[in-house]
Amino acid sequence: MTFADAKQRFSNRVADYVRYRPGYPPAVLDLLRAECSLRPGHVIADIGSGTGLLSELFLKNGNRVYGVEPNAEMRQAGEEYLASYDGFSSVEGSAESTTLGDSGIDFITAGQAFHWFEPSAARSEFARILKPSGWVVVAWNDRRMEEKNLTREYEELLERFGIDYKRVKDAYPEVDHIRSFFGGDHFHFRDFPNEQVLDWDGLRGRLRSSSFAPTEGHPNYAPMVAELDRIFHTHQEDGRVRMEYFTGVYFGRLMEG
């Protein structure tokens, strides 16, 4: 599922996104080295690169990275965040129209942006820009729910106060979406632990960075922040809470069909 305003949803949330979104663990690189023979010489197209969190992982590995991002504010934030890396090129484009050349990319990566893509058009574009032996990697940070009271209460807050949280959540990639995108079962899945340790400002900024969180002035904003304050003070230790995630990684080659 995609949304008409998807490419602009984060324009007023860029500062919080840069500061308070979780990154991706180095274990992702270890996995791709072992399973996909990732090397520093490989060229990466990071689609929906946003503020550069996933791009940075590959830049640290020595890869050439093209960060393709349709949202001007997010793209500028990514350019500033990654300015110290010579191997980074910022590209105004989208999953459906990257503007990159044919058959020049070794790995296409997509982080939290994957559920905003129009699947059929993005798949065709990926097939066009990938080398014949190229890989597609979809990485995702998901909060751990089962045994974690903090993340469970945070989820309930989103469901209660989020403007269109259910619509967005329902669009997150399930395995059937991934199977359809890859064209069959020619992909693999691994997950790794990940976490953020956040003070009060960090937890509030993490919430504000979400596209479905109401902004100041919205009727839901004040009660949402009050509930977040309650959650924080219930779970904080030494002025901080630990937000625990799984980083899920789907990887494979696009197949015909």
DRENGU-365837 format. One record per residue (C-alpha): residue in three letters; x, y, z. Coordinates in steps of 0.5 Angstrom, whole numbers, plus 2048, in hexadecimal, padded with zeros to 3 digits. Layout:
N
alaXYZ;...
***
This chain:
257
met800800800;thr8028077FE;phe80080E800;ala7FF8147FC;asp803818801;ala808813802;lys80E8177FF;gln80C81D804;arg80A81A80A;phe81181B80E;ser81282280C;asn810825812;arg814820816;val81B820814;ala81E82381A;asp81B81D81E;tyr81D818819;val82481A819;arg82581A820;tyr820814823;arg81F80F81E;pro82380881F;gly82980681B;tyr82B7FF818;pro82F7FB81C;pro8367F9819;ala8347F1819;val8307F3812;leu8367F480F;asp8397ED812;leu8337EA80F;leu8347ED808;arg83B7EB808;ala83A7E480A;glu8337E3805;cys8347E87FF;ser83C7E87FF;leu83B7F0800;arg8427F47FF;pro8447FB800;gly8447FB7F8;his83D7FA7F7;val8388007F5;ile8328017FA;ala82C8047F8;asp8288067FE;ile8218077FC;gly81D80C801;ser82380E804;gly820813808;thr82581680D;gly82B81180C;leu82A80C811;leu82B80680D;ser82F809808;glu83480B80D;leu83580380F;phe837802808;leu83C808808;lys83F80680E;asn8407FF80A;gly844803805;asn83E8027FF;arg83C8077FA;val8358097FC;tyr83080D7F8;gly82B80F7FD;val8248107F9;glu81F8147FD;pro8198187FA;asn81881D800;ala81C8237FF;glu81C824807;met81E81D808;arg82381D803;gln826823805;ala82782180C;gly82A81A809;glu82F81F805;glu83182280C;tyr83181C810;leu83681880B;ala83A81E809;ser84081B80B;tyr840815807;asp843816800;gly83F8107FE;phe8388127FE;ser8348157F9;ser82E8187FA;val8288177F5;glu82281B7F4;gly81D8157F2;ser81980F7F4;ala8188087F4;glu8148087EE;ser81880D7EA;thr81F80D7ED;thr8238117E7;leu82980C7E8;gly82C8087E2;asp82A8017E0;ser82D7FB7E3;gly8337FF7E7;ile8317FD7EE;asp8337F77F2;phe82E7F87F8;ile8287FC7F9;thr8267FD800;ala820800803;gly81F80180A;gln81880480E;ala816807807;phe814800804;his80D800805;trp80C807802;phe80E8047FB;glu8098037F6;pro80B7FB7F5;ser80B7FA7EE;ala80E8007EB;ala8138007F0;arg8157F87EF;ser8167FA7E7;glu81A8007E9;phe81E7FB7ED;ala81F7F67E8;arg8217FC7E3;ile8277FF7E7;leu8297F87EB;lys82F7F47E8;pro82D7ED7E6;ser8307EA7EC;gly82E7F07F0;trp82A7EF7F7;val8247F37FA;val8257F4802;val81F7F7806;ala8207F880D;trp81B7FA812;asn81B7FC81A;asp8157F981D;arg8147FA825;arg8147F4829;met80D7F382C;glu80D7EC82F;glu8107ED836;lys8127F5836;asn80D7F983A;leu810800837;thr80F7FE830;arg8087FB831;glu805801835;tyr80980582F;glu80580182A;glu7FE80382E;leu80080A82E;leu80180A826;glu7FA806825;arg7F780B82A;phe7F9812827;gly7FD811820;ile7F981481B;asp7F980E816;tyr7FE809819;lys7FA803817;arg7FA805810;val801806810;lys802800815;asp7FE7FB810;ala8037FD80A;tyr8097FB80E;pro80C7F580A;glu80A7EE80B;val80D7E8809;asp8087E8803;his8097EF801;ile8117ED801;arg80F7E67FD;ser80B7EA7F8;phe8117EF7F7;phe8167EA7F6;gly8127E67F2;gly8127E07F6;asp8167DC7FC;his81D7DE7F9;phe81E7E37FF;his8207E2806;phe81F7E580D;arg8237E6813;asp8227EB819;phe8277EE81E;pro8267F1825;asn8267F9825;glu8247FE82A;gln82480682C;val826809833;leu82180F833;asp821815838;trp81A818838;asp81C81D833;gly81E81782F;leu818813830;arg81381982E;gly81881A828;arg817813826;leu80F814826;arg80F81A822;ser81381781D;ser80E81381B;ser80A815815;phe803813818;ala80481781F;pro80081D820;thr804823820;glu803829825;gly7FC82C824;his7F9826822;pro7F4824828;asn7F781D829;tyr7FE82082A;ala7FD822831;pro7FA81C834;met7FF818830;val80581B833;ala80281B83A;glu801813839;leu808813836;asp80B81683C;arg807811841;ile80A80C83D;phe81180F83D;his811810845;thr80E809846;his814805842;gln81A80A843;glu820808847;asp82580E848;gly821813844;arg82180E83E;val81D80883A;arg81F803836;met81B80282F;glu81D7FB82D;tyr81C7F9825;phe81D7F3821;thr8217F581A;gly81E7F1815;val8227F080E;tyr81F7ED808;phe8247EB803;gly8247E87FC;arg8247E97F4;leu81E7EB7F0;met81B7E57EC;glu8177E57E6;gly80F7E57E7;
***
